[in-house]
């Protein structure tokens, strides 16, 4: 990556990011060894790589779940690499939507309540967002399942709830970690179609996968190896940045 | 409603919901607190009731009074018949009363009384009773209430009149059909005209007699003027019993010293002892200081409260440990949920609050149930037994307050532990 000035609208900007894990004593693992990366708004990026290549670490850092040992990370123009825990939590809640491999819905909450959870931690009165949440549920095709609990839903449905949840705060970035890993190929396709639609609507997507078929849907595919981005493949041209909202209100 | 209080409310709702998910576990966890709070309130209520009754009795003796009673000296008991004229001579004397009145500072007046056990007879009715020879101001010191007629007067005393005043209970048994006033009753060999009826409010008097007069109604008293008692009964009393008779010479059976103020009671008590010991070589009287009894009852109650408090503290501590144990297990069980919430933007304090609220809901819920049971239990106890119970507001507040505090204290550690979890680790947790 060049050191040329980046356009201010970059969603993710990694500058020489390093992550080392101290295993006690002399042992140290260098999970990331100076990664530079820029992701522009509206792009769809897939990260691939064998296990141990650092893609999980990368995802944790992008998702503000962890802080780099060295280097800087600008999320939407804000340096989050040295943020204290509380602010990092805040940034996570406001700017990032997570989609996990195992859906990670909260078992005792209904569909609509699960969608509302991120609002709760933004200090919002969820009653003002009732309609918004219902719309999101309808968007992912679960308008008739609002009061079901996760264990009453199929895997594909649960993942769609997770997608609706990831959208509720209107985040800058949606981070998907093997979103189809637990799904059969047909429901997996449906979920990916849904993610595609979000991207078309303007959402920036970063997706981790080891499935080539999944990765082909992205604009850019980053192949990682030994804590570095080994090579980058451009599948299709990047969209022009326009900053339209992902979900038409 | 502002967003903050809404957020808090939804946290509470969430906490209740999580607890409802494991109803049995939650109830079992609460049991410790429930029993702790319930037992504290119930025990304090029973203790309070018992000590209240005791204190009321002592208060009725009069806190500014000192009571002296003649006592048959224990070492002389077997030597009956050796005294003057073959009679056992012991007890308080008129002289004692006069000396106390004259020398002890702060004495208001001294009330002497002679108490003789006799049968009182009217027509075919003969009822065992206590004949009490005393002075006109007896009711004021002992706490008698004149129901009808009058009490004894100075004139009765001066004239050694054969008049008497009956307690209401005795009069009812003696005169089932007539009005007792102005009738004459027979005691021993003499007739006494009934001039009044009194009701005794003096409970302790009853209690002390209870053992001696088993099976007899407690308020069978006949009051006659002291001078009359002296002349009619003499000073040597002979008690006939199977196998012989016993004679004893007692001038006065009781002296009640009324002090001018409660403060002077405690200084007067040793002074009276010193004074009397100079004239009584034998230990033939006892001294009762109601004020001291009251103080002692209060001390006993304080010790009782400390003991109860310790038991309460221990049971609530055990309850608290139970809650902490379960909460730690819950935190482990819900590690993944914690990870999810952290990923979705929850700050550490949000997680702390969530778990703390759950513990507080558990302990306060347990506390409320405990309070309800703690109020009901004494009622059940009083209705099943004769025990008096008093549920005090402070015991309810303290028990409930402690249960809430236990929730916070014992909830803080698990909640902090939950908040300290690394979100990445937590999300990976199976």
Interface residues (C-beta under 8 A of the other chain):
Chain A: X60 X63 X65 X66 X85 X86 X89 X90 X92 X93 X94 X98 X100 X104 X105 X106 X107 X108 X117 X118 X120 X121 X122 X123 X124 X125 X126 X127 X165 X169
Chain B: X1 X3 X4 X6 X7 X10 X17 X18 X21 X336 X337 X339 X340 X341 X342 X343 X344 X345 X346 X347 X348 X349 X350 X423 X424 X427
